[in-house]
Each structure stands twice: as structure tokens, then as C-alpha cells.
Amino acid sequence: MKRCWLLAALLLLLNLCSIGQTPTGTLQGLVTDESGAAVVGAAVHVTNTGTNETKDLQTDSAGRYVVPFLSPGTYTVSVEAQGFSSVKTDNVKLDVSQSRSVDFSLKVGSVATQVDVQAAVTPLDHDSATLGQVIDTKKVVDLPLNGRNPFSLATLVPGVNDVGGASTPHIGGSRNAVNEQQLDGVSNILPENNVGNNLSAYTPIVDSVQEFSVQTNALSAEYGRFGGGVINLVTKSGTNTWHGGLFEFHRNGILNANDFFANRRSGKA
């Protein structure tokens, strides 16, 4: 019986760790009326436009709502309250590891009246002190990759470099041995006796990558055991529309651009 209780406690601990490092984002906001007073108990509906998955909740006593653990993607957020016109904001883009605020100001009127708002470009994240950048799908697919390694695009982020050619880069001036690399919420770092270097366990296929974030400084509490930065990659998931892809990859020296030394030898390699 003691072994069963010990095993249950261990599984619970592992589950809590996995929740803390889930490769998701958070939507939150404040719902007020035209005078700026909080609207308590307003119904909030958050819908993923790619999957039609909807989460329903109500604002608290301060008029706030928080929806954690959302998959990266595009969302529609709508709010309804008794005595007010409903409001809907479309095209709310949520990136991996991002906490985004979407606030609403309700106007007195019929619930049948709806105000539609198109979300602007992703605003500055003022809910977190973390510094970093998101490398989206377009960059991963369109930019040239030597060796077809999407993690190499991390060097596009200021403060990240791959000096020394290690498996993982240096982030924010730290040794790469104190950085973390996660793949769909699971650590992608191999156990290594050489504490001066981190090795990636797996390099995902380029076409399977949705996006990844590179956090360079002021990490949140869930990453407190790392002294450098965090690369958090999330792979593509299914949506409510069929899609696929077809590609051919070819590379050899014949297609390479000529360099200075070959030109010096009259074009001979």
C-alpha cells in the first residue's frame, strides 16, 4: 500500500511539472462599462478559429478573466453581459509562451446588438517581464536552413549566437550548458557528463514546426532552474480543415555560390 501511495504521489508531481512547462499561451483581460467600472459575471467565450474549440467562463469580482493553457493560434474572444451590447474581437493571435491581454469596454444596449472588433498587430506584452522573440511558421519554412535545423533560426533573436558550433546556442551571454530547449513541453536536452555543453535529443522536421519562442532574459518562475535562456518549440496540430504538403529537398556543392578562394583559382574548387 505504501508503494502505491508513493507511486501516486510521484505521478502527481510529474503531472504538476508538465503543467508548469506546457508550450501554451494565456489570454486575459478586463471587462468594464463606459464609465470604467468593472462588469462582474460577464460571460466570456474564447474560440480557437482553427479547431472551433471554445472555452467559456465569467469575469470575477474585479471584472477580470484569465484563460491559461491555450494552444498557439488565432482566437475570437466575445463578451456578453445583461443590459449591455455584446462585443467580439476577431483575429487575436496568440504565440507560444505568450500572455496577451484583450480588454473590453461594454456599451449599454440590447444583447442582440453586437460590436465586432478586428484585433490589431500583436501588442507589447505588458503582463510579463520576460524578454524574447517568436520565430513563426513563415520564417521557419521560407528562410534557408543549413542542415534543415529549425533551431538554427534562434540566432535571429538579439543576444543569441552559435559561436563554437555547439548543439544548442548561447543565449544572453550565458554558457549553453545552462539553457533549456523544449519540444512540445518536454525537455529536448540529453543527459550529458560534459556539463559544458548541452546536446539536443531530436531535431524536428522543418515542415512539422508551427513556431518557437526564444526567451533571453528575466525568465518566469516555471523556468527558474535555468540560468540562461529557453527555446520553446511547438509542432503543428490538426485543425478543422484538411491540409497537407509536398516537397523535395536537394542540396550539393554544384548548386553552391562561388566563393572568394575558388574565384582566386579561376573558379576551380
N, C-alpha and C positions, 0 to 999 in steps of 0.2 A: 504493500500500500504506500509506503514511504517513497519507493521508487516511482510509482505512478504520479504522486503529488510533485515530486522533483521534476519529472519529465514535463508535466503540465505547466509548471512554473517556468521552465526553460523555453517551452514553445511560446508562452505568453510574452516573455522577454524578447524573443526573436521577432515576434509579431509587432511589438511596440517599436523596435528598431527599424523594421521595414517601413512602418507608417511614417516615421520621422524623416526617412530619406526617400520618400516616394517622389518620382520625377513628375510632379504636377505643378499646378498654379492655384492661385486663390483670387476669387472675385469678392470684393467687399464694397460697402458704400453707406451713404447716409441719405435717408428719405425725409424731406421736410416739406412744409407748406410754403405758400408765398411770403409769409411773414418770417420764415426761418425757423419756426417751431418744429420739433420732431414729430413725425407721424408714427404713432405706436400701432403695432399689429397690422401694418400694411402687408399685403400678400406679394411676395417676390417670386418670380418664375425665371429660372436660368436654363436656357436651352442650347445645347450643342447643335449648331446648324449642320454639321457633318453626319451626326448619328441620330438626331432628333431626341436624344436623351435629355430629360428635363428634371431639374431639382426644384422643389417648392419649399418655401419657408416664409416666416414672418419677421418683420422688424422687431427689435427688442424695445425696452422702455426708453432707450435713448434714440430710437429711430434708426438704428444701425442693423445691417445684415452682413453675414460672412459666410461664404461658400468655399470651403477648402477642398483639396484633393480633386481638382478638375484637370482633365487631360488637356494638354496644349491644343489649341484650335480656335475657331471663331464661334462666338456666342451671341445670342439675343437675350437681353435682360428686360423684363417687363414688370411693372409695379401697378397694383390696384389697391384702392382704399375707399371705404364708404364715404360718399359725399364729394369725391374727387374724380377728375377725369383720369383714365389710365394712361400710363406713359410707357413707351417701348423704345429701347435703344438697340439698333442692329449693328452688326459687323464689329463686335467687341473682340479684338484679337488678344488672346492670352498665350504667352510664351512659357516655356518650361522654367520652373523655379521663380516665376514672377508673381508678385502680389499687386493686383491692379484695382484701383478704386473707380467705381461708377456711381456717381451721386445723382439723385433725382429731386426735383422741386415740383410738387403737385399743385395743380390749379383746381379751385373749386368748380365743380360741374358734374355732369352726368357720367356714370361709369361707362356708359355706352360710347362716350366720346373718347377717342384715343389719339394721343400725340406721338408721332413717330420721329425718332432722332437717329441720325446716322453718326456712328462713332467716328471721331477724328483719328489722326495718326496716334499710335500708342504714346501716351503721355509719359512724362518723367515719373518714375516710381518714387513717391514720397512716403511710402509706408515701410521702406526698408533702407538701411544704411549700406547695404552690400553694393560693391562696385563690380561691374562686369558688362558683358555683351552677349547677345544671342546670335548665333550663326544659323540662318534659316535654310529652308529646303532649296531655294533658288541658288544660293551661294554654293551649297554642297554639290548640287548637280551640275551647275554651269561652269564653275571655276576649275582650271586644270589641277589635277592632283597627281603628283609624282608617287607612284606606288599605290594609287587608289585608296589612300588612307584618309578618311574624313577628319580624323583628329588633327591632321597637319594644318587644317584651316584655323586651329586655335591661335596660330601666330598672327592672325589678322587683328586680334584684340591687343590694344596697347598694354605693354607690360609683360607680354608673353613671348618667349623665344625658345628656339630648339638648339641653342649652342651646345655642341658636344654630340649631337645626333642621338640622344637617348630615346627610349621608347615613349616617354612622356615629357612634355616641355617644362621649362622653368616658368613659374608664374609669380609675378610681383617681386622679383629678385630673390626668391627662395630656391633652395635645392629641390630638385624634382622628387626627392625621396619623401618630402613632407606634403606632397599634393595628393589629391584624390581624383579618381576618374570613375564615373558611374555609368552603367549601361542599363537603362530601364529600371533605375533604382537599386541596382545591385553593384557592389564594388567590382571594378574590372581590373584590379591590381593583383598580380600574382604574388604569393608569398616568396620572399627572396632573402637569402642570407646576406647579400650585399646591400647594406642599409643605405648606401649612397646612390641607389638607382631604383626607380620604380618601373616595372615591366607590365605592359598591357596583356591581359589574358586573351582578348579577342578583338579583332578589327572588323567592325560590321561592314557589310556590303554597302557601297555608296547609295544605291537606289533604295535601300531599306531605311535610310536615315530621314527622320522628319525634321529635326533640328537639335542643336545642343547649345547649352549656355556655358560660358566661362566666367566664373566668379573669381575676381582677382584680389579682393580685399574685404575686410570687415564682414567675415562670414557669419551667417546666422547660427544659432545655438545647435542646430542639428548637425553642423559640421565642425563642432568645437574641438574635435580631436585632431584636426589638421592645422598645421602651421603655415601652409602656403595657400594654394587656390584649389578650386574644384571645377572639373569638367563634368557636366551632367548631360548625357546624350539620351534622347528618346527616339525609339524606332516608330515607323508608321503603323497605324492600326486601321482596322476596317471602318468604312463609313456606310451610309445608306444608299450609295450609288456605286455601280460596278466600275472598276478601273484596273488598269494593268500597264505593263510596259515591255518594250523590246529594245535591246541594244546590242551592239557589237563593239568590243574593245580590242584595239590593235595598237601595239607600240613596238618600234625597234629603232636602231640607230640610223637607218636610211631616211626616216622622216624627221630626224632632229635638225634643228637650225645649226648652221656652221658657226664655229667659234673662232676666237682670235688666233689660237695656235694652229688650227687647221688652215686658216687663210694664209698664215705665215709660211706654211709648207705648200703653197699653191693649191690649197683645197684638199690635200691628201691627209687622211687621218693618221 
